[in-house]
Amino acid sequence: MDILGTFWLPLALEAVLATLVSGHVVLHKRDVRAAIGWVGIVWLVPVLGPLLYWLLGINRIRRRAVKLRPGRLHRQPGQGVPPVEPAEVTAAVEPAAAGHLTALAALTGRIVSVPLTAGNAVEPLVGGDAAYPAMIAAIDGAVATVALTSYIFDHDRAGLMFADALERAVRRGVNVRVLVDAIGARYSRPRITSVLYERGVPAREFMRAVIPWRMPYLNLRNHRKILVVDGRVGFTGGMNIRAGCLTAGGRPPDIVDLHFRVEGPVVAQFVDAFAEDWVFTTGELLDGPDWYPPLDAAGETFARGVADGPDEDFEKTRWAIMGVLTRAQSRVRIVTPYFLPDQTLVTSLDLAALRGVQVDIVLPARSNLRLVQWASMAQVPQVLERGCRVWLTPPPFDHAKLMVVDGGWSLIGSTNWDPRSLRLNFEFNVECYHAGLAARLEALAEARIATARELTLDGVAARPLPVKVRDGVARLFSPYL
């Protein structure tokens, strides 16, 4: 009896454990294949199966983010901004695209739950040589407030230019707040936040942990790039603050990038995104007319800020992209440094191409992240075989991010086409409705295509077998890249 008890008791405990874990799988796994796979592992691999599920199968990213970032504390997104009806965007886009883009404006409004704004001006700034002087000039003109957040803010020639301008603003009595991601702050030594602090500039690091092994929340990074001056002039895009974006000694920059200067009512939504990150990091509430002044119309672009992250704003950009792909009628231009879309996004791109939409995806021929590039090469056949076109631009490394659809809708901001940006990081983008802006952005995409090499299915198939295996193995890690 003792022998039988010794034999059956562990089996009974394992059965109870497997049943409990299987229940969790069934309740929380949306993908049927993933659910079946985990249930099989849990039952066929005693003890180790449930342990693997606990370690790898539970998505803790969103749960941690929601716990770490409680509900919005100061105001609702877009509060005080006059709402715009989606039908009004017809005045800003080509007549041929007006109908379906109006429907798109209504769709993204329901996804994002932030009002569309009218009367905005959006100016593309190509490269650090254009963007940095414009940003520094705005800081030098500040009279009340400056809010700046960046994923990377290096302690180098470019970073010190900004540090000098921020210090000058503080000395003039301007309320300055600087937020740098704790991982991005470590790209250079000494950290720029230490330099700013010594100069009297209020600067903090997002998700900084004093104990090294508690560091990160590696997947909860603040990848946003936002500058707002006096609550009236905003800058956003994909550009970090680092010397590699500047020309040096007559040599071209190491990094090609794109940023935007924005004026108009949508700038209040820039402040919303920064203020929420700041109050989470420091506990300080940013409110009042210095941060939120009345904003008059400055242009003809309809725009909406899209804050995205693994919290209340989970996957909003991804859903918005899928929505616009279902609505696209003639052409889609995508420029991104990293291309690792999940299967649903791949299907959306393929369906657009199969409907006759011309889909162009522009990627750098040589990435700064080799593993990501290898994984991307293993994935691009899925879009090539359905009619999408993929273009590889020559060096320098192109870090720009933009998406233009049907000559009227544009998406600008910080999000890359990879799982880290679309699911795991805090991002900020702006959707814009304006034919003139879309034409300018399409021209930037087409200029890249003019110098690029088209990637074909035959070219991908001609890779040596060891390279295909390497790329295929790298793709297995794509959910974590």
Helices and strands as residue ranges (DSSP letters): H 2-28, H 32-44, H 48-52, I 53-57, H 60-68, G 86-91, H 95-112, E 117-126, H 128-140, E 145-150, H 157-171, E 175-181, G 184-187, H 192-198, E 203-206, G 212-214, E 226-229, E 233-237, G 243-245, E 255-256, E 258-263, H 267-282, E 301-308, H 316-327, E 331-335, H 343-354, E 358-364, H 370-379, H 381-384, E 389-393, E 397-398, E 402-405, E 409-413, H 419-419, I 420-424, E 427-433, H 435-451, E 453-455, H 457-461, H 465-475, G 478-480
